[in-house]
Each structure stands twice: as C-alpha cells, then as structure tokens.
Amino acid sequence: MPSSHARNVALTPELSGFVDEQVVSGRYASASEVMRAGLRALQAHHDLDVIATRVAEALDQLDSGHGITGTLEQVLGDVLDAARTRRG
C-alpha cells in the first residue's frame, strides 16, 4: 500500500534483523507493516502514559480534598452526560 507519507528510517542491524524475521515468519507481509505495528504500539504506550498522568493528578486532587461528591450512580451519570455532550 504505497503512501504519500513515505519515510526513510535508519535501523540498527539488530532492529533490521528483527523486522526481517517478522516478515519471514509470515506474521507481517512487509517491513512497512512491521514498522506500522511498532508505531501503533508506541502510540498506545504513549496513550497509557497520558492516562496514568491524568489518574495521578486526579488522585492528588482527591488527596487534597478536591473530589467529586455524590453517589456512585450520580457521579457516573454526570460523567456519561458530559461525554455525550462532548460527542455532540
């Protein structure tokens, strides 16, 4: 699948060998597929870091007394309402 966003990358011999192994194993059809899978994994890792940071900030707020009050049902209902509003 050619792309208008083609990039050239330089890999260490070890990483290049790993890419080749993935293609030879049949798990991926091309080196490009291997690279895309690796980038998706890196993106997912980054997303988890962002979530972990937000959770840590929320816990700090709770520890300092800045929490949300109400029953579990009320709080979850408010969160779902806010999410629906943001989706438009």
VEXDOFI-765125 format. One line per 3 residues: number of its first residue (from 1); their letters; for each residue x, y, z of N, C-alpha, C. Coordinates in Angstrom, 3 decimals. Example, Ala and Ser with C-alpha at 12.3 -4.5 7.8 and 13.67 -1.06 7.14 Angstrom:
1) as) 13.190,-5.690,7.800,12.300,-4.500,7.800,13.200,-3.300,7.800 | 12.850,-2.250,7.080,13.670,-1.060,7.140,12.900,0.030,7.870 .
END
This chain:
1) mps) 0.846,-1.170,0.000,0.000,0.000,0.000,0.890,1.232,0.000 | 1.246,1.787,-1.151,2.076,2.986,-1.212,1.375,4.156,-0.530 | 2.165,5.012,0.040,1.611,6.146,0.760,2.306,7.426,0.346 .
4) sha) 1.561,8.508,0.396,2.171,9.801,0.110,2.963,10.303,1.312 | 2.920,9.536,2.384,3.642,9.906,3.606,4.829,8.986,3.835 | 5.466,8.557,2.791,6.594,7.631,2.906,7.735,8.284,3.676 .
7) rnv) 8.423,7.471,4.464,9.570,7.921,5.262,10.713,6.936,5.076 | 11.892,7.438,5.186,13.066,6.573,5.217,13.587,6.570,6.638 | 13.910,5.396,7.145,14.436,5.300,8.502,15.719,4.492,8.488 .
10) alt) 16.595,4.789,9.416,17.831,4.034,9.578,17.680,3.166,10.818 | 17.903,1.867,10.656,17.770,0.925,11.758,19.122,0.327,12.101 | 19.265,-0.043,13.356,20.454,-0.796,13.737,20.380,-2.166,13.068 .
13) pel) 21.496,-2.851,12.945,21.452,-4.198,12.355,20.504,-5.130,13.123 | 20.450,-4.980,14.443,19.577,-5.830,15.250,18.111,-5.571,14.932 | 17.719,-4.291,14.848,16.331,-3.970,14.546,15.971,-4.365,13.119 .
16) sgf) 16.895,-4.171,12.208,16.652,-4.566,10.823,16.433,-6.075,10.732 | 17.248,-6.823,11.463,17.088,-8.277,11.505,15.750,-8.687,12.098 | 15.324,-7.967,13.131,14.035,-8.261,13.759,12.899,-8.033,12.763 .
19) vde) 12.969,-6.929,12.039,11.945,-6.645,11.025,11.920,-7.768,9.996 | 13.087,-8.162,9.521,13.173,-9.246,8.536,12.576,-10.545,9.090 | 12.866,-10.849,10.342,12.335,-12.063,10.972,10.810,-12.052,11.008 .
22) qvv) 10.249,-10.896,11.293,8.786,-10.780,11.362,8.144,-11.031,10.002 | 8.790,-10.532,8.955,8.264,-10.742,7.600,8.431,-12.197,7.189 | 9.610,-12.765,7.431,9.878,-14.152,7.054,8.935,-15.106,7.793 .
25) sgr) 8.600,-14.775,9.025,7.716,-15.642,9.808,6.294,-15.662,9.255 | 5.979,-14.698,8.416,4.631,-14.617,7.856,3.669,-13.807,8.692 | 4.140,-13.332,9.830,3.262,-12.542,10.688,2.904,-11.223,10.023 .
28) yas) 3.821,-10.683,9.260,3.599,-9.436,8.522,3.985,-9.664,7.074 | 3.310,-8.957,6.182,3.564,-9.138,4.753,4.724,-8.303,4.258 | 5.085,-7.264,5.005,6.154,-6.376,4.544,6.797,-5.672,5.730 .
31) ase) 7.961,-5.089,5.467,8.642,-4.310,6.501,7.787,-3.106,6.907 | 7.063,-2.540,5.955,6.197,-1.405,6.277,5.134,-1.786,7.297 | 4.567,-2.983,7.146,3.570,-3.438,8.119,4.189,-3.593,9.501 .
34) vmr) 5.402,-4.108,9.568,6.091,-4.262,10.849,6.291,-2.890,11.488 | 6.752,-1.939,10.697,7.012,-0.598,11.221,5.713,0.067,11.705 | 4.634,-0.091,10.935,3.355,0.488,11.357,2.874,-0.127,12.665 .
37) agl) 3.026,-1.458,12.798,2.633,-2.124,14.038,3.454,-1.608,15.214 | 4.735,-1.420,14.994,5.595,-0.886,16.051,5.198,0.528,16.448 | 4.868,1.341,15.471,4.451,2.710,15.777,3.107,2.742,16.492 .
40) ral) 2.197,1.835,16.101,0.909,1.770,16.813,1.135,1.370,18.269 | 2.054,0.441,18.514,2.360,0.032,19.890,2.961,1.193,20.676 | 3.831,1.948,20.033,4.418,3.117,20.688,3.351,4.156,21.009 .
43) qah) 2.423,4.354,20.083,1.333,5.298,20.315,0.457,4.836,21.480 | 0.156,3.540,21.538,-0.655,3.006,22.633,0.064,3.198,23.962 | 1.376,2.979,23.964,2.166,3.184,25.179,2.091,4.646,25.613 .
46) hdl) 2.196,5.552,24.650,2.095,6.988,24.948,0.713,7.305,25.525 | -0.338,6.745,24.918,-1.695,6.983,25.414,-1.841,6.498,26.844 | -1.230,5.355,27.171,-1.283,4.849,28.542,-0.546,5.783,29.496 .
49) dvi) 0.570,6.359,29.045,1.293,7.324,29.875,0.424,8.546,30.178 | -0.309,9.017,29.172,-1.189,10.171,29.364,-2.276,9.824,30.372 | -2.872,8.641,30.240,-3.918,8.214,31.170,-3.355,8.091,32.580 .
52) atr) -2.175,7.504,32.711,-1.562,7.351,34.033,-1.301,8.704,34.673 | -0.872,9.680,33.876,-0.639,11.028,34.393,-1.944,11.650,34.870 | -2.996,11.482,34.100,-4.296,12.040,34.489,-4.832,11.379,35.749 .
55) vae) -4.652,10.071,35.856,-5.102,9.374,37.064,-4.313,9.860,38.273 | -3.010,10.025,38.125,-2.183,10.516,39.232,-2.622,11.911,39.651 | -2.922,12.776,38.681,-3.396,14.124,39.004,-4.729,14.065,39.737 .
58) ald) -5.623,13.178,39.293,-6.922,13.038,39.948,-6.763,12.544,41.377 | -5.863,11.581,41.581,-5.633,11.076,42.938,-5.047,12.162,43.832 | -4.150,12.982,43.289,-3.609,14.108,44.061,-4.715,15.072,44.459 .
61) qld) -5.637,15.324,43.528,-6.758,16.216,43.838,-7.633,15.617,44.934 | -7.900,14.322,44.849,-8.693,13.675,45.886,-7.989,13.736,47.237 | -6.674,13.499,47.229,-5.906,13.550,48.476,-5.946,14.931,49.103 .
64) sgh) -6.047,15.976,48.269,-6.079,17.331,48.809,-7.504,17.817,49.081 | -8.484,16.903,48.943,-9.857,17.259,49.283,-10.666,17.859,48.150 | -10.168,17.807,46.951,-10.891,18.367,45.803,-11.520,17.247,44.982 .
67) git) -12.432,16.538,45.572,-13.053,15.414,44.891,-14.466,15.733,44.442 | -15.083,14.766,43.827,-16.469,14.880,43.387,-17.329,14.226,44.451 | -18.408,14.888,44.804,-19.288,14.323,45.816,-20.540,13.768,45.149 .
70) gtl) -21.178,12.836,45.808,-22.399,12.228,45.308,-22.280,10.724,45.338 | -23.391,10.087,45.038,-23.379,8.629,44.994,-22.662,8.176,43.727 | -22.303,6.930,43.704,-21.635,6.374,42.536,-22.501,6.558,41.293 .
73) eqv) -23.801,6.320,41.439,-24.715,6.451,40.303,-24.759,7.893,39.799 | -24.784,8.862,40.723,-24.813,10.271,40.323,-23.527,10.665,39.602 | -22.410,10.265,40.164,-21.121,10.627,39.578,-20.974,10.013,38.196 .
76) lgd) -21.267,8.710,38.069,-21.163,8.060,36.760,-22.156,8.654,35.768 | -23.356,8.986,36.235,-24.343,9.628,35.362,-23.840,10.966,34.857 | -23.223,11.760,35.734,-22.675,13.052,35.326,-21.544,12.883,34.314 .
79) vld) -20.692,11.887,34.538,-19.592,11.627,33.612,-20.129,11.225,32.243 | -21.106,10.341,32.223,-21.687,9.912,30.952,-22.395,11.064,30.242 | -23.101,11.900,30.996,-23.754,13.066,30.395,-22.719,14.004,29.782 .
82) aar) -21.638,14.228,30.475,-20.579,15.112,29.953,-19.957,14.518,28.685 | -19.752,13.198,28.673,-19.188,12.552,27.493,-20.137,12.659,26.308 | -21.424,12.485,26.553,-22.413,12.606,25.471,-22.437,14.031,24.923 .
85) trr) -22.336,15.004,25.793,-22.336,16.408,25.380,-21.123,16.707,24.512 | -19.967,16.194,24.893,-18.742,16.423,24.129,-18.798,15.774,22.754 | -19.464,14.598,22.661,-19.571,13.908,21.372,-20.483,14.665,20.424 .
88) g) -21.322,15.495,20.970,-22.087,16.364,20.113,-23.462,16.013,19.813 .
END
